[in-house]
């Protein structure tokens, strides 16, 4: 009986509002599971999502640091560069 009392007592102390939107989280999770069952629709939505993504923030940050802070430019890397051979081998 008292095993879960500390958890229940602390539900009102949800400082990070984890439980405040739990129902919407659960609904979204269930919708995603339903969508995943339809492989064709899942594939379409996945490809659309990837296509609509912008530049990753890390890409932007690295490019900005390279040009504004380090004062360097991108380097062309040929296909015979050693690390590319390693990547292709795996």
Buried (B, 14 or more C-beta within 10 A) or exposed (E): EEEEEEEEEEEEEEEEEEEEEEEEEEEEEEEEEEEEEEEEEBEEBEEEEEEEEEEEEEEEEEEEEEEEEEEEEEEEEEEEEEEEEEEEEE
